[in-house]
Amino acid sequence: MTTRRNFLKGGAATAATGVVFCSCGMLDRAHAQSPGGRTLPVAVNGTKVRTIDVHAHCYFHDVEPIVGPEIAKRFLPPVRDAANAFIEVDKRFAAMDAQAVDMEVLSVNPYWYGLDREIAGKAVKLQNEKMAELCAAHPDRFTGFASLTLQAPELAVQELETAVKKQGLKGAAIGGMVAGVEFSDPRFSPVWAKAEELGAVLFIHPQGVPEIDKRLSGNGWLGNTIGNPLETTIALSHMIFEGTFDRHPGLKVIAAHGGGYLGSYADRSDHACLVGPAGCNPNITLKKKPTEYLKQIYFDSLIFTPEALRHLVAQVGASQVVLGSDYPYIWELHPVDHVFSCEQLSDADKLAILGTTAAKLLNIRT
C-alpha cells in the first residue's frame, strides 16, 4: 500500500482523495508518437465548446483494505510494468490538456458484483465518498459517476439516491450484467425506476463475457478486444427485446465503446422475430421496432475511425453520440481530433458530440 501511495505526489487535494488513475506503461511513448492537433479552448468554426469526455476511469486505493489484496490486483491493467500504471492528478490534467478535453466524467470499472453484499457495500460507499470529494475539489475538470452494489438492488437504490442528491454525482457506472443476471431482469427494475426519478444517467461499461473465455484466449487480448463490445451488445439487446426501455421510457443510458456491435448491425434486430418467431416471447410486445430504441440510448465516440463515427451517427443520430476516450487506457488519445476528422458531421453535430449533449444530459453548467 505504501509503495502505491508514493505515486501520489500532487497537491493536498490529491493526497486527501487517495485517488489513482489506471494507465499503461506505454502511455508516455504513445503520447509522444501521436501528437494531437486541437488545443484548448476548442471551437467549431468560431463557436467555443466545453469538451466533455464521458468515458474516463480512476481507482481509489482506500478500498483495498476492504476488498483484500487479491481483489485489489484486478485493478492493474495487463501491462509488464505495473508500477507505471498509476499517475498523479496533476499529470491527468496535463493529459487532458493534450487531448483538448475540458472535463472528464470519471468512473470506476465495476469489480465488486461477485463480492459479499456487506463487503461490496462498504467498498462502494467509500468509493462514492472519494469520488464526490475528488470532483468537488476540481469541479471545472472532473465530475463523476457513482458505483452501485447491484447484486443487492435495494441497496443500490439507496446508493444512487445518496450519490445524486447528497454527493453531487451524475448517475452511476454499471457493468453489463450482475453474476450472470441480465439487466432486463425484473429484480433491477427498482434501480432503473430510481434512476428515472432522479434523472440520473447510467453508464454501461462492459466487463467481458467470461462464459466464452476459453475461445477468447490466445493472441490479441480478445477478452477485451471482442468480449467487451460483445457484452454491451448483449446487455442492450436484452433491455430492448425484453421491454426494459418500454417499462422505463425515461431511463438515460450511455453505452461505452460506441455501444458495442449493435450500432454496426442493428437492422438485423428488426427482422429477428419475423424470421424466427419461435425464438421470441409471444407475451412481450414491444412498442417500437428494436432499432428505434437506439434513439433513446446514448453512445460514446470510442470507435476509432471517421467512417465508424459517420455510420454510428447515421444509425442513431448525432444527438445520441457523446465524446469518449476510455482514458487513461490508450485506445484513443485524441478523441476531439477524431470527431473533427469525420467530415460528414455538420458543425452542429460536432458541437453536440464534443460537449453540448453531455452537458445537457448530465446537467453540467457550461
Secondary structure, DSSP 8 states (H G I E B T S, - for coil): -HHHHTT--S-HHHHHHTEEEE--TTHHHHHHHS--S--SSEEETTEEE--EEEEEE-EEGGGHHHH-HHHHGGGS-S-S-GGGGEE-HHHHHHHHHHHT-SEEEEE-----TTS-HHHHHHHHHHHHHHHHHHHHHSTTTEEE-B---TTSHHHHHHHHHHHHHTS---EEEE-S-BTTB-TTSGGGHHHHHHHHHHT-EEEE-----GGGTTTT-STT-HHHHTHHHHHHHHHHHHHHHTTHHHH-TT-EEEESGGGTTGGGSGGGGGTHHHH-GGGS-TT---SS-GGGGGGGEEEES-S-SHHHHHHHHHHH-GGGEE----BTSTT-S-HHHHHHT-TTS-HHHHHIIIIIHHHHHTT---
